[in-house]
Amino acid sequence: MTTDVWLALLFFGALWGGILALVFWQRRKRLQQQEVLRAAAIARGWGFEAQRRGRTEVMRWNGSTDGTPWTLEYRLRRSTKRSQNSQVHNTVWWADTFHGPSAPVLFIAAPPGTANPRETLAQTGGFLASMAQKAANLALDKALDTHFGEQAGQAVDARELQAVVGADVPGFLVMATDPQQARWLLNEGWTARLEPLRQEPVLASRIGPWVLVLPRRVHLARRQPIRTEEDVLAMVRDGLKLVQPA
């Protein structure tokens, strides 16, 4: 072999060796992070488990605060695509409740003044509007599964979600399969319960929190990572505000 070939082989060997070393280092760092979170959970009397499902790493906490049992799940999915979004973070907290609506109600954080696409499409007729509605249903159905998990997503038929006309919840779009149930929920003080979440900045590059209220369960979802104990506590605190109003 010529000198140039040897140099090329050495270069690519060093490159792949560096990539493998980085992967192993990141893996070791994540395992150490999990052990820190596990120890913190045990110290508080909470359950903790971590597992891998294909390309998705899952961490789950189970605890009880002031008599309210809850669950928190963090999913980190790694895409094979080479892009800035190669890591997808999904965090969802949920707790059971006996004071929910009889039909699903969905709150989606949005910048002030954002028009509800459901309401816009409902006011538009024609073939193109019908096709746009079908595409929107598919996208929303997938988003529900992504944010809240497949079990919660299956409890809601995206095709049946309607914009709740006249629902004045600053910083949130409101959708429901039965708009009357959404209005009942708001009359029960949910506008105030959502207020702490409304204070989060919602930018074009950042997806705000989603809240799904089912007849027997409340979910809070964010597209953000869980790296520290404070991240866990923040999700638990905000979730409890939804089911334990002051």
C-alpha positions as CSV (number, residue, x, y, z in Angstrom):
1,M,0.0,0.0,0.0
2,T,1.1,3.5,-0.7
3,T,1.7,6.1,2.1
4,D,-1.5,8.0,1.1
5,V,-3.6,4.8,1.6
6,W,-2.1,4.1,5.0
7,L,-2.7,7.7,6.0
8,A,-6.3,7.5,4.9
9,L,-6.9,4.3,6.8
10,L,-5.3,5.7,9.9
11,F,-7.5,8.8,9.6
12,F,-10.8,6.9,9.3
13,G,-9.7,4.5,12.0
14,A,-9.0,7.4,14.4
15,L,-12.3,9.0,13.4
16,W,-14.4,5.9,14.1
17,G,-12.5,5.3,17.3
18,G,-13.3,8.8,18.4
19,I,-17.0,8.4,17.6
20,L,-17.2,5.1,19.5
21,A,-15.5,6.6,22.5
22,L,-17.9,9.5,22.4
23,V,-20.9,7.1,22.3
24,F,-19.6,5.0,25.2
25,W,-18.9,8.2,27.2
26,Q,-22.4,9.5,26.6
27,R,-23.9,6.1,27.5
28,R,-21.9,6.0,30.8
29,K,-22.9,9.6,31.6
30,R,-26.6,8.7,31.1
31,L,-26.3,5.7,33.4
32,Q,-24.7,7.7,36.1
33,Q,-27.4,10.3,35.7
34,Q,-30.0,7.6,36.1
35,E,-28.4,6.3,39.3
36,V,-28.4,9.8,40.7
37,L,-32.1,10.2,39.9
38,R,-32.9,6.7,41.3
39,A,-31.2,7.6,44.6
40,A,-33.1,10.8,44.9
41,A,-36.4,9.1,44.2
42,I,-35.7,6.3,46.8
43,A,-34.8,9.0,49.3
44,R,-38.3,10.5,48.8
45,G,-40.0,7.2,49.0
46,W,-40.8,7.1,45.3
47,G,-40.5,4.3,42.8
48,F,-38.1,4.5,39.9
49,E,-37.4,2.4,36.9
50,A,-35.4,2.8,33.7
51,Q,-35.6,0.7,30.6
52,R,-34.8,0.8,26.9
53,R,-37.4,0.2,24.1
54,G,-35.6,0.1,20.8
55,R,-34.2,3.6,20.2
56,T,-36.2,5.0,23.1
57,E,-34.9,5.3,26.7
58,V,-37.6,5.5,29.3
59,M,-37.5,6.6,32.9
60,R,-40.6,6.4,35.1
61,W,-41.3,7.6,38.6
62,N,-44.3,6.6,40.8
63,G,-45.1,8.6,44.0
64,S,-47.8,10.1,46.1
65,T,-48.0,13.7,47.3
66,D,-50.5,14.9,49.8
67,G,-52.7,11.8,49.2
68,T,-52.5,12.1,45.4
69,P,-50.8,9.1,43.6
70,W,-49.1,10.2,40.4
71,T,-46.8,8.9,37.7
72,L,-44.1,10.7,35.7
73,E,-42.6,9.3,32.5
74,Y,-39.6,10.7,30.5
75,R,-38.9,9.3,27.0
76,L,-35.8,10.1,25.1
77,R,-35.9,8.9,21.5
78,R,-32.9,8.9,19.2
79,S,-33.5,9.3,15.5
80,T,-31.2,7.9,12.9
81,K,-31.5,11.1,10.9
82,R,-28.5,13.4,11.1
83,S,-30.2,16.7,12.2
84,Q,-30.4,19.0,15.2
85,N,-33.6,17.2,16.2
86,S,-31.9,13.8,16.4
87,Q,-33.0,13.6,20.1
88,V,-36.7,13.9,20.9
89,H,-37.7,14.5,24.5
90,N,-41.1,13.8,25.9
91,T,-42.1,14.2,29.5
92,V,-45.6,13.4,30.8
93,W,-47.1,13.5,34.3
94,W,-50.5,12.1,35.2
95,A,-52.8,11.4,38.1
96,D,-56.2,9.9,38.5
97,T,-59.1,12.2,39.5
98,F,-62.8,11.7,40.3
99,H,-63.9,15.2,39.3
100,G,-63.2,15.1,35.5
101,P,-65.4,15.9,32.6
102,S,-67.5,13.2,30.9
103,A,-65.5,13.7,27.7
104,P,-61.9,14.5,26.8
105,V,-60.8,18.2,26.9
106,L,-57.4,19.3,25.5
107,F,-55.5,22.4,26.2
108,I,-52.5,23.4,24.0
109,A,-50.2,26.2,24.9
110,A,-49.9,28.8,22.1
111,P,-48.6,32.4,21.8
112,P,-51.3,35.0,22.5
113,G,-53.5,35.8,19.5
114,T,-53.0,32.3,17.9
115,A,-56.1,31.2,16.0
116,N,-57.5,27.8,16.8
117,P,-56.9,25.8,13.5
118,R,-60.0,23.7,14.3
119,E,-62.2,26.7,14.3
120,T,-60.6,28.1,11.1
121,L,-61.1,24.8,9.2
122,A,-64.7,24.5,10.5
123,Q,-65.5,27.8,9.0
124,T,-64.1,26.9,5.6
125,G,-65.9,24.7,3.2
126,G,-65.0,22.8,0.0
127,F,-62.8,19.9,-1.1
128,L,-59.5,21.5,-0.1
129,A,-60.8,22.3,3.4
130,S,-61.9,18.7,3.8
131,M,-58.5,17.4,2.8
132,A,-56.8,19.8,5.2
133,Q,-59.1,18.6,8.0
134,K,-58.1,15.0,7.3
135,A,-54.4,15.9,7.4
136,A,-54.9,17.9,10.6
137,N,-56.7,14.9,12.2
138,L,-53.8,12.6,11.4
139,A,-51.2,15.1,12.7
140,L,-53.1,15.7,15.9
141,D,-53.7,12.0,16.5
142,K,-49.9,11.4,16.2
143,A,-49.2,14.4,18.4
144,L,-51.5,13.0,21.1
145,D,-49.6,9.7,21.1
146,T,-46.3,11.5,21.1
147,H,-47.1,13.8,24.0
148,F,-49.2,11.7,26.3
149,G,-48.3,8.1,25.3
150,E,-50.2,5.6,23.2
151,Q,-52.6,4.6,26.0
152,A,-53.8,8.1,26.6
153,G,-53.7,8.9,22.9
154,Q,-56.1,6.0,22.2
155,A,-58.6,7.4,24.7
156,V,-59.1,10.4,22.3
157,D,-60.3,10.4,18.8
158,A,-58.7,13.4,17.1
159,R,-61.5,13.4,14.5
160,E,-64.0,14.3,17.2
161,L,-62.1,17.1,18.8
162,Q,-63.7,20.5,18.2
163,A,-62.6,24.0,18.9
164,V,-64.4,25.4,21.9
165,V,-65.8,28.6,20.6
166,G,-65.8,31.4,23.1
167,A,-63.4,29.7,25.5
168,D,-61.2,32.5,26.9
169,V,-58.1,30.8,28.3
170,P,-55.2,33.1,27.8
171,G,-52.2,31.3,26.3
172,F,-54.1,28.1,25.4
173,L,-56.1,26.7,22.6
174,V,-59.1,24.7,23.9
175,M,-60.5,21.6,22.1
176,A,-63.0,19.0,23.3
177,T,-65.1,16.2,21.9
178,D,-68.0,17.8,23.8
179,P,-67.5,21.6,24.0
180,Q,-70.1,21.8,26.8
181,Q,-67.8,19.7,29.0
182,A,-64.9,22.1,28.3
183,R,-67.1,25.1,29.4
184,W,-68.1,23.2,32.5
185,L,-64.4,22.5,33.3
186,L,-63.5,26.2,32.9
187,N,-66.4,27.1,35.2
188,E,-64.9,24.8,37.8
189,G,-61.8,27.0,37.9
190,W,-59.5,25.5,35.3
191,T,-58.5,28.9,33.9
192,A,-56.8,29.6,37.2
193,R,-55.2,26.1,37.3
194,L,-53.6,26.7,33.9
195,E,-52.3,30.1,34.9
196,P,-48.8,28.9,36.1
197,L,-48.3,27.0,32.8
198,R,-49.3,30.1,30.8
199,Q,-46.3,31.9,32.2
200,E,-44.0,29.7,30.2
201,P,-42.6,31.4,27.1
202,V,-43.9,29.7,23.9
203,L,-41.7,30.5,21.0
204,A,-41.5,29.2,17.4
205,S,-38.6,27.0,18.4
206,R,-40.2,25.7,21.6
207,I,-43.3,23.8,22.1
208,G,-45.3,24.7,25.2
209,P,-47.1,22.4,27.6
210,W,-50.1,20.3,26.6
211,V,-52.8,19.3,29.1
212,L,-55.3,16.5,28.5
213,V,-58.2,16.1,30.9
214,L,-60.0,12.7,30.7
215,P,-63.0,11.6,32.8
216,R,-60.8,9.9,35.3
217,R,-57.2,11.2,34.6
218,V,-55.3,14.4,34.1
219,H,-52.1,14.6,32.0
220,L,-49.5,17.3,31.7
221,A,-47.0,16.9,28.9
222,R,-43.9,18.9,27.9
223,R,-41.3,18.4,25.2
224,Q,-38.3,18.8,27.5
225,P,-35.7,16.6,29.1
226,I,-35.4,15.3,32.6
227,R,-31.8,15.7,33.7
228,T,-31.9,16.6,37.4
229,E,-34.0,16.1,40.5
230,E,-35.3,19.7,40.2
231,D,-36.6,18.8,36.7
232,V,-38.6,16.0,38.3
233,L,-39.9,18.2,41.1
234,A,-41.0,20.9,38.7
235,M,-43.1,18.5,36.7
236,V,-44.6,17.0,39.9
237,R,-45.4,20.5,41.3
238,D,-47.0,21.7,38.1
239,G,-49.0,18.6,37.7
240,L,-50.3,18.7,41.3
241,K,-51.6,22.2,40.7
242,L,-53.9,20.9,38.1
243,V,-55.5,18.3,40.5
244,Q,-55.0,20.0,43.8
245,P,-56.1,23.6,43.3
246,A,-55.4,26.0,46.1
